[in-house]
């Protein structure tokens, strides 16, 4: 089997809906689900996970001394753990990403077509805007600086050889110092030093390995509030919070208003039926 990694912490309402969408996806039963639960978590997270019917592994992180490296530690160690569980691929799906039923199938098909890929990313490219086509089969290569931890599929050998050597105590203890010393690259501010910033720099050093995006995204970032975004955290029963998030994310105007200044959350049609035989490379023009 292959692995789907789901890092989670304190938003059981988003996790509930993310898992609800997973159960509707083609091939979802072919994966083992690794829930990486960061320390200090909302205990309701475990209630949601326990109700998830597919094969799963739950890892609860022990308390550690990492501050700015806490979230990165949870995610990167989950990558490491996934390499022991996966036959070939590890997919990262954070707890606030909603997927179309074609999400897993697209990843599996495009990674088979592109064995030299750095990774495939099933969401819209928010690092570099491209002019994309309304073509179910089409995919394109991102630029040298493009990487985002948004619905990512990895060959486990790339994780082992490219990413995990940097998942160490020096990085977790002081991410900004580590990337300055080891991966100092002037094109990206040292403020971007969490795991996605780390991996963007690693990707920059592996230009010959493409990062693959679909012309038509298979997932979107639904988290209109988080620790990165200034917004009120919900209170109330889990059922009420799930209903609220469902209502907001299903109303495009309301959802975009809730996202405020953040333009990287563009909803997609979760019920759209993709029709294609195999993925086809089609370059996309940079806007």
C-alpha positions in Angstrom: 0.0 0.0 0.0 0.9 3.7 -0.2 0.4 6.3 2.5 -1.6 9.4 2.9 -0.2 11.7 5.6 -2.7 13.9 7.5 -1.1 16.3 10.0 -3.7 17.6 12.5 -3.7 19.7 15.7 -6.8 21.7 16.8 -9.4 21.9 14.0 -11.5 18.8 14.2 -14.2 20.4 12.2 -12.0 20.8 9.1 -10.5 17.3 9.6 -14.1 15.9 9.7 -14.9 17.4 6.3 -11.5 16.5 4.8 -12.1 12.9 5.7 -15.6 13.0 4.4 -14.2 14.0 1.0 -11.6 11.3 1.1 -14.2 8.7 1.5 -15.8 9.9 -1.8 -12.5 9.7 -3.7 -11.5 7.0 -6.2 -8.8 4.7 -4.8 -9.2 6.0 -1.2 -9.4 2.4 0.1 -6.0 1.6 -1.4 -4.0 3.7 1.1 -3.1 3.6 4.7 -3.7 6.9 6.5 -1.0 8.2 8.8 -2.5 10.7 11.2 0.3 12.8 12.7 -1.3 14.5 15.7 0.9 17.3 17.1 1.3 17.6 20.8 -1.1 20.0 22.6 -3.9 18.8 20.3 -7.7 19.2 20.7 -8.8 15.8 22.0 -11.8 15.9 19.7 -9.3 15.2 16.9 -9.1 11.6 18.1 -12.9 11.2 18.1 -12.9 12.2 14.4 -10.0 9.9 13.6 -11.6 7.0 15.4 -14.7 7.2 13.2 -12.7 7.1 10.0 -13.2 3.6 8.6 -10.2 3.0 6.4 -6.8 1.5 7.5 -5.0 4.0 9.6 -2.0 4.6 11.9 -2.2 7.3 14.6 1.0 8.9 15.9 0.7 11.3 18.8 3.8 13.5 19.1 5.4 13.8 22.5 6.0 17.2 24.0 9.3 18.7 22.7 11.3 21.9 23.1 10.8 23.1 19.5 9.2 26.4 19.1 9.3 27.8 15.5 10.1 24.2 14.3 7.2 22.5 16.1 4.8 22.2 13.1 7.7 21.4 10.7 8.8 18.6 13.1 5.4 17.0 13.1 5.1 17.0 9.3 8.6 16.0 8.4 8.8 13.2 10.9 5.5 12.0 9.4 7.2 12.0 6.0 9.9 9.8 7.6 7.4 7.4 9.1 5.6 7.2 5.8 8.7 5.8 4.1 8.4 2.7 6.2 4.7 2.3 5.3 4.7 3.1 1.6 5.5 0.8 -1.3 6.2 3.7 -3.6 4.3 7.0 -2.8 3.5 9.2 0.1 0.8 11.8 -0.3 0.5 14.8 2.1 -3.0 16.1 2.6 -3.3 18.6 5.4 -6.4 18.7 7.5 -8.0 21.7 5.8 -7.8 20.6 2.1 -10.9 19.4 0.4 -10.4 17.1 -2.5 -12.3 16.2 -5.7 -12.9 12.4 -6.2 -10.2 12.4 -8.9 -7.5 13.6 -6.4 -5.7 10.2 -5.8 -6.2 8.9 -9.4 -4.6 12.0 -10.9 -1.6 11.8 -8.6 -1.1 8.1 -9.3 -1.4 8.6 -13.1 0.8 11.6 -13.4 3.5 10.2 -11.2 3.6 7.1 -13.3 3.9 9.2 -16.4 6.7 11.4 -14.8 9.0 9.0 -12.9 11.6 11.8 -12.5 9.3 14.2 -10.8 10.3 16.0 -7.7 6.6 15.8 -6.7 3.1 16.4 -8.0 0.8 19.0 -6.5 -2.9 18.7 -7.0 -3.9 22.3 -6.1 -3.6 25.6 -8.1 -0.1 26.9 -8.2 0.0 29.9 -5.8 3.8 30.6 -6.1 3.7 31.5 -9.8 0.5 32.3 -11.6 0.1 30.5 -14.9 -2.5 30.7 -17.7 -4.1 27.3 -17.6 -6.5 25.5 -19.9 -9.9 23.9 -19.3 -8.5 20.5 -20.1 -9.1 17.5 -17.7 -6.0 15.7 -18.9 -3.5 18.5 -19.0 -0.6 19.1 -16.6 2.4 21.5 -16.6 5.7 22.0 -14.9 6.1 24.7 -12.3 9.0 27.0 -12.3 12.3 26.4 -10.4 10.9 28.3 -7.4 7.5 26.6 -7.2 6.6 24.4 -4.3 3.7 24.4 -1.9 2.7 21.7 0.7 -0.8 21.6 -0.7 -2.0 18.1 -1.7 1.5 16.8 -2.6 2.5 13.3 -3.8 6.1 12.1 -3.4 8.0 9.1 -4.6 9.4 7.8 -1.2 12.9 7.7 -2.7 12.8 11.5 -3.3 11.8 11.9 0.4 14.6 9.7 1.5 17.3 11.2 -0.6 16.3 14.9 -1.0 14.1 15.9 1.9 14.7 13.8 5.0 18.5 14.5 5.3 17.4 18.0 6.4 14.8 16.8 8.9 17.2 16.9 11.9 17.5 18.5 15.3 19.5 21.5 14.0 16.7 22.4 11.6 13.9 21.9 14.2 15.7 23.8 16.9 16.4 26.9 14.8 14.9 26.7 11.3 16.0 30.3 10.2 19.6 29.7 11.2 19.6 26.3 9.5 18.4 27.4 6.2 20.7 30.5 6.3 23.7 28.2 6.9 22.9 25.2 4.8 20.5 26.4 2.1 21.2 30.2 1.9 19.3 31.4 -1.2 18.7 35.1 -1.6 15.6 34.7 -3.8 13.5 33.6 -0.8 13.3 35.5 2.5 14.7 33.7 5.6 11.3 34.5 7.2 10.0 31.6 5.1 11.7 28.8 7.0 9.0 26.4 7.9 9.0 23.0 6.2 7.4 24.3 3.0 10.1 27.0 2.8 12.8 24.4 3.4 11.4 22.2 0.7 11.1 25.1 -1.8 14.9 25.7 -1.4 15.6 22.0 -1.8 13.4 22.0 -5.0 15.4 25.0 -6.2 18.6 22.9 -6.1 16.9 20.1 -8.1 15.8 22.0 -11.2 16.0 18.9 -13.4 13.2 17.3 -11.4 9.9 18.8 -12.4 7.2 19.9 -9.9 3.9 19.0 -11.6 0.6 20.9 -11.4 -2.8 20.1 -13.1 -4.3 22.7 -15.4 -7.5 22.0 -13.5 -6.9 21.6 -9.7 -8.1 18.5 -7.9 -8.1 20.1 -4.4 -8.3 23.5 -2.7 -7.2 25.0 0.6 -10.5 25.4 2.6 -8.9 26.6 5.9 -10.3 30.1 6.1 -9.0 30.4 9.7 -5.8 29.0 11.2 -2.8 30.1 13.2 -1.4 31.8 10.1 -4.6 33.7 9.5 -6.1 36.4 11.7 -9.6 35.2 12.3 -11.7 34.0 15.2 -11.5 30.4 16.1 -14.8 28.6 16.4 -16.4 27.5 19.6 -19.3 25.2 20.3 -20.1 21.6 19.6 -18.2 19.7 17.0 -21.5 19.2 15.0 -22.2 22.9 15.0 -18.6 23.8 13.9 -18.7 21.2 11.1 -22.0 22.6 9.9 -20.6 26.1 9.9 -17.5 25.2 8.0 -19.6 23.2 5.5 -22.0 26.2 4.9 -19.1 28.7 4.4 -17.1 26.5 2.1 -20.1 25.6 -0.1 -20.9 29.3 -0.6 -18.2 30.8 -2.8 -19.0 34.4 -2.1 -19.1 33.8 1.6 -16.0 31.7 1.6 -13.9 34.2 -0.3 -15.1 36.9 2.1 -14.1 34.8 5.0 -10.6 34.3 3.5 -10.2 38.1 3.4 -6.8 39.2 2.0 -5.6 35.7 1.4 -6.1 35.0 -2.3 -4.6 31.5 -2.3 -7.9 29.8 -1.4 -9.9 29.4 -4.6 -12.7 26.8 -4.3 -13.2 24.1 -6.9 -16.2 22.0 -7.8 -15.9 19.0 -5.6 -18.5 17.2 -7.6 -17.0 17.8 -11.0 -16.4 14.5 -12.9 -13.1 14.5 -14.6 -13.0 12.7 -17.9 -9.6 11.7 -19.4 -7.7 8.5 -20.2 -4.2 9.5 -19.2 -2.6 12.8 -18.2 -1.0 14.9 -21.0 1.8 17.4 -20.6 0.8 20.8 -21.8 3.0 23.8 -21.0 1.3 26.7 -19.3 2.3 30.4 -19.9 3.5 32.4 -16.9 1.2 35.4 -16.3 
